[in-house]
Amino acid sequence: MKISIITVTYNAEATVERTMESVAQQRYADIEHIVIDGASKDRTVELVKRYAPAVVVSEPDMGLYDAMNKGLRCATGDFLCFLNAGDRLHSRDAIAHLVEAVEAKGGAEEVGVVYGDTNIVDDEGRFLRVRRLTPPEALTWRSFRAGMLVCHQSFYVCREIAQQYDLRYRFSADFDWCVRCMKEGERTGKRNVYVRETLTDYLSEGMTTANHRASLMERFRIMAKHYGLLMTIACHIGFVFRAIGKK
């Protein structure tokens, strides 16, 4: 079983090596690492090429999700995931354990999404905390009414059900993408499998964090599209009470 890991970069010389190294050190051999770079002006591409990934594309793009779509078109693995600059695979056995979980449930013919837990790390790669939202044992596209319960970087999708990112969304297209992939998996009779361990160390500061308000507004529109306006309003009332209860 081949796993495609897609890394999107732009002027990422300060963080990209930890990502490349975490993939290169995996004990599981059949990994295709694809790097889509937005024509960086620093040493990003030079550093990336030291690790001899399967594919390196460096050219201007229309933003993060356009670059991710390029990565999807390059991928040839049975499952794919996005691991962006600064993120890293948590352990050297992360992919091996993921593949074992998929094969135990019938392989790519039966499994649509395989997912796991996520740690949050700082810009030096140091552990900060376990991600606040935790994956459920049984995940469906309806689960995301409670928020993005699985970190995008710990969400591996069977390539045959993977969708293109909707470029109408600038900040939360990953939320929409995850829901649409799970919908397609359900339509085609595939199951989702939980790997009960940490798969990813996720860099805390990203584009969505930096544009928090715009991201939340986009997220509301996406939820209304998938779950209906009344359900989305009800869910957001619940989010408010949940936030108050944690103060």
C-alpha atoms as one frame of an Amber mdcrd trajectory, in Angstrom:
protein
   0.000   0.000   0.000   1.422   3.354  -1.054   0.919   6.494   1.010   1.211
   9.943  -0.597   2.243  12.776   1.713   1.837  16.239   0.203   3.766  19.199
   1.610   2.939  22.736   0.501   5.639  25.371   1.062   6.401  29.026   0.546
   9.502  30.691   2.003   9.632  27.957   4.624  13.373  27.500   5.108  13.023
  27.907   8.898  10.647  24.953   9.326  10.601  22.721   6.248  13.501  20.457
   7.243  11.733  19.076  10.302   8.861  18.070   8.023  11.085  16.503   5.388
  13.126  14.669   8.010  10.059  13.213   9.729   8.916  11.684   6.433  12.391
  10.481   5.421  12.825   8.709   8.778   9.650   6.631   8.520  10.248   2.908
   8.901   7.484   2.231   6.384   9.059   2.272   2.923   6.259   2.822   0.394
   5.798   6.568   0.855   5.542   9.091  -1.952   6.493  12.560  -0.715   5.269
  15.387  -2.932   6.396  18.978  -2.348   4.467  21.818  -3.982   6.318  25.086
  -3.547   4.943  28.496  -4.453   8.174  29.759  -6.039   9.923  30.492  -2.746
  12.523  33.241  -2.711  14.569  31.738   0.111  16.398  28.386   0.445  13.241
  26.262   0.771  13.633  24.327  -2.485  17.357  23.802  -1.924  16.667  22.297
   1.508  13.788  20.176   0.220  15.885  18.609  -2.537  18.400  17.319   0.012
  15.780  14.755   1.023  15.065  13.576  -2.538  11.255  13.590  -2.379   9.379
  11.832  -5.166   8.047  15.049  -6.724   9.096  18.696  -6.349   7.126  21.435
  -8.101   8.170  25.069  -7.592   6.070  27.633  -9.434   3.676  30.488  -8.661
   0.199  29.496  -7.549  -3.092  31.097  -6.543  -2.706  30.344  -2.854  -2.564
  27.458  -0.407  -5.547  25.479  -1.643  -4.581  25.841  -5.296  -1.204  24.355
  -4.354  -2.955  21.539  -2.513  -4.998  20.768  -5.625  -1.737  20.512  -7.582
  -0.524  18.013  -5.003  -3.709  15.974  -5.339  -3.203  15.775  -9.094   0.357
  14.516  -8.611  -0.479  11.874  -6.003  -0.429   8.183  -6.942  -0.748   6.610
  -3.486  -3.659   4.554  -2.177  -4.113   7.111   0.616  -3.001  10.720   0.822
  -2.506  13.363   3.472  -1.238  16.934   3.724   1.720  17.630   6.002   2.705
  21.245   5.639   5.992  22.949   6.429   6.576  22.894  10.173   4.295  19.897
  10.767   5.850  16.485  11.282   4.912  12.853  11.669   4.860  12.129  15.376
   6.915   8.938  15.379   8.997   6.873  12.969   6.251   4.228  13.006   3.294
   6.560  12.408   2.715   5.496   8.784   3.389   1.811   9.509   0.728   1.814
  12.230  -1.687   3.666   9.976  -1.224   1.104   7.198  -1.709  -1.757   9.678
  -5.017  -0.217  10.789  -6.225   0.124   7.183  -5.213  -3.403   6.208  -6.938
  -4.833   9.277 -10.212  -3.323   7.997  -9.945  -4.521   4.396  -7.537  -2.063
   2.787  -8.267   0.765   0.355 -11.228  -1.097  -1.129 -13.069  -0.892   2.201
 -11.635   2.175   3.964 -12.338   5.757   2.965 -10.616   7.754   5.701  -8.108
   6.760   8.351  -7.437   9.285  11.093  -5.662   9.754  14.406  -4.736  12.151
  17.195  -2.677  15.345  16.999  -0.241  17.198  19.241   0.255  20.951  18.993
   3.880  22.154  18.869   5.525  25.600  18.829   7.678  27.083  16.077  10.691
  25.239  17.495   8.866  21.916  17.314   8.404  21.677  21.102   5.266  20.039
  22.507   2.632  22.493  23.762  -0.511  20.430  24.310  -2.764  17.747  22.884
  -5.231  19.195  20.389  -8.384  20.340  22.195 -10.876  18.727  19.801 -10.399
  14.969  19.880 -11.442  12.452  17.207 -14.495  10.273  17.879 -14.298   6.499
  17.744 -16.870   6.513  14.936 -16.374   9.371  12.470 -18.837  10.384   9.746
 -19.323  13.579   7.752 -22.033  14.534  10.248 -19.469  14.505  13.079 -18.037
  17.843  11.934 -21.218  19.593  13.081 -19.352  19.686  16.404 -16.313  21.337
  14.812 -13.314  19.977  12.946 -12.803  17.013  15.245  -9.858  15.647  13.259
  -6.863  17.795  12.411  -6.412  18.070   8.641  -2.836  16.759   8.992  -4.026
  13.575  10.743  -6.740  12.872   8.144  -5.698  10.373   5.441  -8.080   9.917
   2.511  -8.366   7.076   0.021  -7.276   8.669  -3.245 -10.243   7.365  -5.211
 -12.665   9.407  -3.067 -10.433  12.484  -2.596 -12.049  15.691  -3.815 -10.477
  18.865  -5.193 -10.413  21.832  -2.810 -13.052  24.479  -3.452 -11.090  27.646
  -4.228 -14.040  29.854  -3.318 -12.920  29.380   0.290  -9.694  31.152   1.253
  -9.279  30.013   4.859 -11.481  26.979   5.610 -11.490  24.937   2.412  -9.909
  22.105   4.415 -13.067  21.824   6.555 -15.254  21.631   3.440 -12.834  19.167
   1.822 -12.903  16.759   4.763 -16.712  16.756   4.833 -16.981  16.197   1.082
 -14.447  13.361   1.160 -16.376  11.629   3.939 -19.639  12.121   2.080 -18.137
  10.456  -0.982 -16.792   7.644   1.172 -20.240   7.039   2.646 -21.809   7.137
  -0.819 -19.413   4.454  -2.044 -19.835   2.258   1.049 -16.419   2.839   2.631
 -15.766   2.942   6.372 -13.620   5.328   8.397 -10.939   3.922  10.706  -9.504
   5.478  13.861  -5.825   4.905  14.640  -5.740   5.256  18.415  -2.463   7.127
  18.666  -0.866  10.470  17.852  -0.059  10.669  14.148   1.009  14.297  13.766
   2.781  17.143  15.539   1.007  20.226  14.197   2.586  23.692  14.152   0.291
  25.960  16.155   0.420  29.079  13.977  -1.049  28.770  10.509  -3.031  30.709
   7.935  -6.366  29.955   9.600  -5.090  31.079  13.000  -3.770  34.319  11.525
  -7.154  35.021   9.894  -9.364  33.726  12.676 -12.457  35.900  12.172 -12.585
  35.398   8.402 -12.063  31.682   8.902 -14.983  31.439  11.338 -17.283  33.257
   8.931 -16.288  30.909   6.129 -16.740  27.918   8.418 -20.301  29.051   9.165
 -21.112  29.206   5.441 -19.620  25.759   4.869 -21.578  24.234   7.738 -24.802
  25.816   6.468 -24.147  24.287   3.040 -23.667  20.781   4.426 -25.940  20.735
   7.491 -28.545  23.426   6.844 -28.877  26.916   8.299 -30.993  26.042  11.351
 -28.706  23.195  12.385 -25.670  25.438  11.919 -27.175  28.187  14.094 -28.011
  25.618  16.773 -24.479  24.230  16.655 -22.984  27.702  17.033 -25.174  28.414
  20.059 -23.709  25.229  21.503 -20.182  26.433  20.666 -20.838  29.647  22.627
 -22.032  27.771  25.706 -19.090  25.393  25.422 -16.674  28.326  25.344 -18.379
  29.999  28.342 -18.214  26.757  30.312 -14.433  26.599  29.870 -13.824  30.087
  31.283
